[in-house]
Amino acid sequence: MLKLSRMLTELLKLSLMLTELLKLSLILTELLKLSLIDTELLKLSLMLTELLKLSLMLTELLKLSLILTEFLKLSLMLTEFHKLSLMLHALLKLSLIHTELHNISLQRTE
């Protein structure tokens, strides 16, 4: 009977140890779940970093677009100056024709 009692005591100890192991296993499972959540958060953080990089690139593109807009404005101004230059050239031609006609008129009156 004493032997049986010892065996039962050992079984109870083993059962308690098994219970503790099961508790530890549950804790480990929870830690693994937290680790998975942490991994997902890290993935999201990386995605956010990439989005921020893209946002910075977009900002740079917008700056370049503004510069291009200014160049286009300058190009339009240059086109207008060119038109004015052509009109001035035409006026100078007319002035030369007028001067020639005036000279011819003066020659005839002499």
Secondary structure as UniProt FT lines:
FT   HELIX           2..109
//
